[in-house]
Amino acid sequence: GDSVTQMEGPVTLSEEAFLTINCTYTATGYPSLFWYVQYPGEGLQLLLKATKADDKGSNKGFEATYRKETTSFHLEKGSVQVSDSAVYFCALSDLRGGSNYKLTFGKGTLLTVNP
Amino acid sequence: GAVVSQHPSRVICKSGTSVKIECRSLDFQATTMFWYRQFPKQSLMLMATSNEGSKATYEQGVEKDKFLINHASLTLSTLTVTSAHPEDSSFYICSVSGGRETQYFGPGTRLLVL
């Protein structure tokens, strides 16, 4: 079945540091790939997505490129801020029966950015 | 996107009792909702897909008689954990389908069964 593996945290960085959170996946079809972010006390929010190979998703300074050859979707940001402290989830979406899409998540990576 | 709320945010109950968790879509008519559970340091696991006006579709390994899902309106789905036991303690999260691959998530409900 489908699965997502992302780097274990927690990750602690200083403000303005470079961020990479690795994510790899296995899937039988041609999934779409996502990064979700969960701020303390809030629900998961879509951060960015890519729907096909070589697509780059970007939002709020974060980027991730859909690499089919390495089955990866690593999240990067050039200069993190304290407000980026959150849990980040990598996920894939696959169509299953009818029109329902199923999201498969990684375990999440806690990022803490210190001033 | 849609605003999704869950109630309660935290609940503690005694073993053997039933607990109901509500998931509301505040500004969006949700034909389809999803229920997930999350154990500490684990990923979100899909429990069931709930379609308004019909029976929920449960994932393999999820007991439908234990986790009762009702999706009676386009803005409300409920998850009832019946005869809860300590192993049911977890973080339960609902989401609303915004069409195709889009989902909007609630903030989650922390359940602790003593």
HADDOCK unambig.tbl for C-alpha pairs under 7 A between the chains (distance, minus, plus):
assign (segid A and resid 41 and name CA) (segid B and resid 107 and name CA) 6.52 0.50 0.50
assign (segid A and resid 42 and name CA) (segid B and resid 107 and name CA) 4.67 0.50 0.50
assign (segid A and resid 43 and name CA) (segid B and resid 105 and name CA) 5.25 0.50 0.50
assign (segid A and resid 43 and name CA) (segid B and resid 106 and name CA) 4.81 0.50 0.50
assign (segid A and resid 43 and name CA) (segid B and resid 107 and name CA) 3.67 0.50 0.50
assign (segid A and resid 43 and name CA) (segid B and resid 108 and name CA) 6.61 0.50 0.50
assign (segid A and resid 44 and name CA) (segid B and resid 105 and name CA) 5.47 0.50 0.50
assign (segid A and resid 45 and name CA) (segid B and resid 105 and name CA) 6.93 0.50 0.50
assign (segid A and resid 93 and name CA) (segid B and resid 101 and name CA) 6.64 0.50 0.50
assign (segid A and resid 101 and name CA) (segid B and resid 100 and name CA) 6.51 0.50 0.50
assign (segid A and resid 101 and name CA) (segid B and resid 101 and name CA) 5.69 0.50 0.50
assign (segid A and resid 105 and name CA) (segid B and resid 43 and name CA) 5.68 0.50 0.50
assign (segid A and resid 105 and name CA) (segid B and resid 44 and name CA) 5.99 0.50 0.50
assign (segid A and resid 106 and name CA) (segid B and resid 43 and name CA) 5.24 0.50 0.50
assign (segid A and resid 107 and name CA) (segid B and resid 41 and name CA) 6.23 0.50 0.50
assign (segid A and resid 107 and name CA) (segid B and resid 42 and name CA) 4.68 0.50 0.50
assign (segid A and resid 107 and name CA) (segid B and resid 43 and name CA) 3.75 0.50 0.50
assign (segid A and resid 108 and name CA) (segid B and resid 43 and name CA) 6.42 0.50 0.50
